[in-house]
């Protein structure tokens, strides 16, 4: 299993949030950056509020290292000693919906709030998905809309499964992607986060197989999104005090402290 954190010893505490293992790092004067990587062909282990986030470039290319960089933004919640990192994806053939997401290597669920979402103040502080022309329902074996219910330590979400096109920047487009659309979110803690939903970067599990859901990384692999660009079926993430990046297609050597450093 080739995935993990390099330099994990520099963190004084790793706090696992919700039951989906969202990464939260608490700062305590130690070196505060880390790089992790994963290869789709092997099993993976779990991994500021900017009003104009949608106007900032969130996809870059590094031709020297042959990788694609997805920008991550940092949010500190000082009252709870929490730091989270999130990025942005667009949903819809014409990128009609832009949502901020937590990239979670500890789960397979890809969910975002639906337009008729019911819940607390989360409704007024987060982006919600509005149905597009490229949206399609997913049906179960009985011909009924496939439903999702996820129980976290802090509450639960209920929704339904569907498909739509997911875009990372202007260039990467993944059509007919499995997405869960949350209609009921009962997790008060989420009101404080700047991210709207979660993109699970884990492999399939019993629940996803039962629901017939293909995880996002499998979409990238099966649709040859990266290999058609002569990139590897590999991703990594780098985080530090100011933000970070998800790397797609390989490891970006600019994040190494020395050329000889090995990324674990």
Beta strands, then each sheet from edge to edge (+ up, - down):
strand 1: 3-5
strand 2: 14-17
strand 3: 22-25
strand 4: 34-39
strand 5: 59-62
strand 6: 67-77
strand 7: 82-91
strand 8: 97-104
strand 9: 110-119
strand 10: 136-137
strand 11: 147-152
strand 12: 155-168
strand 13: 172-186
strand 14: 197-200
strand 15: 234-239
strand 16: 243-248
sheet 1: 1+ 4- 15+ 16- 6+ 5-
sheet 2: 1+ 4- 15+ 16- 6+ 7- 8+ 14+ 9- 13- 12+ 10-
sheet 3: 1+ 4- 15+ 16- 6+ 7- 8+ 14+ 9- 13- 12+ 11-
sheet 4: 2+ 3-
end
